[in-house]
């Protein structure tokens, strides 16, 4: 006797050995964590490069030293990580989120 039929009999249910029991599959809900940073003021925690596009191999617009104060404007994620669009000393571009703190 299979375990399901045995459990049904012990539970007081009359279940035919041929009866198909429904199977319910519930997928877990996927929740994205909030970004580590939010738009607004931030500091550069390690020297980095301001890039023309949010990609590791994009053209460098200029260096950004550790400790520089920035205003984060827009976040984008891709295969190269999370990036923030910002301005530094008159230049605009993208900085990888790993170099920033708030």
C-alpha positions in Angstrom: 0.0 0.0 0.0 1.5 3.4 -0.9 2.1 6.1 1.7 -0.6 8.5 0.3 -3.3 5.8 0.4 -2.2 4.7 3.9 -2.3 8.4 5.1 -5.8 8.8 3.6 -7.1 5.7 5.3 -5.6 6.6 8.7 -7.0 10.1 8.3 -10.5 8.7 7.9 -10.8 9.4 4.1 -12.1 6.7 1.7 -9.8 7.0 -1.3 -9.7 4.6 -4.1 -6.3 3.2 -5.0 -7.0 4.5 -8.5 -7.9 8.0 -7.5 -5.5 10.7 -8.6 -4.7 13.2 -6.0 -4.3 16.8 -7.2 -0.8 18.3 -7.1 -0.3 22.0 -6.4 3.1 23.5 -7.3 3.7 26.9 -5.9 6.6 28.9 -7.2 8.4 31.1 -4.7 7.8 34.9 -5.1 10.9 36.6 -6.4 11.6 39.9 -4.7 14.3 42.2 -5.9 16.3 43.8 -3.0 16.3 47.6 -3.0 19.4 49.2 -4.5 22.3 49.8 -2.0 22.2 53.5 -2.9 19.5 56.0 -3.7 19.5 59.1 -6.0 21.1 62.1 -4.2 24.4 62.9 -2.5 27.1 60.2 -2.4 30.8 59.9 -1.9 33.4 58.1 -3.9 35.0 55.5 -1.5 37.8 54.5 -3.9 39.3 56.3 -6.8 37.5 55.4 -10.0 36.8 56.5 -13.6 33.8 58.4 -15.0 32.8 56.5 -18.1 30.8 57.6 -21.2 28.4 54.6 -20.9 27.6 52.2 -18.1 30.1 49.6 -19.2 33.6 48.6 -18.0 35.1 49.0 -21.4 33.4 52.4 -22.2 35.4 55.5 -23.0 36.8 57.2 -19.9 35.6 60.8 -19.5 38.0 61.4 -16.6 39.2 60.2 -13.2 37.2 60.7 -9.9 39.3 60.7 -6.8 38.4 58.9 -3.5 36.4 61.2 -1.2 34.8 63.2 -4.1 31.2 64.3 -3.4 28.7 63.5 -6.2 25.0 63.8 -6.8 23.7 60.4 -8.1 21.0 60.9 -10.7 20.0 57.7 -12.4 20.8 54.0 -11.8 21.2 51.3 -14.5 22.2 47.6 -14.1 23.7 45.3 -16.8 26.2 42.5 -17.0 29.0 44.8 -15.8 27.1 45.6 -12.6 25.1 48.6 -11.2 26.0 52.0 -12.5 25.1 55.6 -11.6 24.9 58.6 -13.9 26.5 61.6 -12.3 28.5 64.8 -12.8 32.0 65.5 -11.6 33.9 68.8 -12.3 31.8 69.7 -15.3 31.9 66.2 -16.9 29.0 63.8 -16.9 29.1 60.1 -17.1 28.7 56.7 -15.3 30.4 55.4 -12.2 30.2 51.8 -11.0 28.2 51.5 -7.8 30.9 49.4 -6.1 33.1 52.6 -5.9 30.3 54.6 -4.1 28.9 55.1 -0.6 26.2 57.4 0.9 
